[in-house]
């Protein structure tokens, strides 16, 4: 397959948009980002009231996750207050990266003294945030829709400063550019693209995601699924094989991230968990089998861009667990790294999707790491089966004969099929709170 410069540039533009650094879970960070931008609207005013309008999926993904640099605090309110008081919106999803313990004393004092209101908005948008900041005489607000730093409206008092149309298919790259992506195209491009065009970004993925995974293995975070698997590799309960090591390494990054570790990760499709799932198993695999660095870089390129492509069908937020998309991409990337044909790659991806597509997203929390380990195990099983000529055939459940048709069906499942599931999950979570 021969690629035009325009096709290559478009693929790289999408990749650079979607694989970006973020600190902490991206939904509370998106709230902090919107609040920091709202503060820019009325910068000299003393804020006395904060109103945060959010969709159900934002509530789902914020209520149980620790906000980085907060000293262990959880929730929508602290995310917004940290953002508007001390956030730097120019840093996008690193908006609260530099907040100190001394500043958190002021954040807590404000939260005790001020009026802070959270409003659940009944909206078709899965990702919807509007932060309103009030002083005695003024109001500034910022609205974010569809993806985490996509500002669609800015208001000061009763005047609209910015208003831009947005719908579920709008990204910074036009829809027609994203529609050109396919697993076949990504597979062929990963083989031939100039290494220097992808190595800087993929090297950053390796460095940042490996660092937080190693922190997760060494520290005490969440439910510690990554470190527990690794411990039991060493004491003999699990075998010291690549499947266990990869699941442990990938899960450990999520253990740390979902429990408030302030180390940044490279996200994919708006999710740090997806970014870590798409990369850490491959990094461990390459290390275990002493693969050449070029093989790893190209496999990571395939994995991340395939994750983006699969996730585009699913949507930014859904009841369909997003790391399934990354795990499916990993199974294909393992085949790619071992120089298997496109047919084997596509069968591995379909095997994974046919296996674990029933896993729900019930919000961002410590147990996301368990879902990563589960789906990475499935990715290795799917890879192994595909390389032995064993695969799910078209007509088996949601699997079609063509991989792109399978991805279309997965999108239909995640969208139409799981709409009511998502509503039920949000309703359950709105009445279900952790006991101390």
Secondary structure by P-SEA (a helix, b strand, c coil): ccccaaaaaaaaaaaaaccccccccaaaaaaaaaaaaaaaacccccccbbbbbbcaaaaaaccccccccccccccaaaaaaaaaccccccccccccccccaaaaaaaaaaaacbbbbbbbccccccbbbbbbbbccccccbbbbcccccccccccccccccbbbbbccccccccaaaaaaccaaaaaaaaacccccccaaaaaaaaaaaaaaaaaaaacccccaaaaaaaaaaaaccccccaaaaaaaaaaaaaaaaaaccccccccccccaaaaaaacaaaaaaaaaacccaaaaaaaaaaaaaaaaaaaaaaccccccccaaaaaaaaaaaaaaaacccaaaaaaaaaaaaaccccccccccccaaaaaaaaaaaaaaaaaaaaaaccccccccccccccaaaaaaaaaaaaaccaaaaaaaaaaaaaaccccc
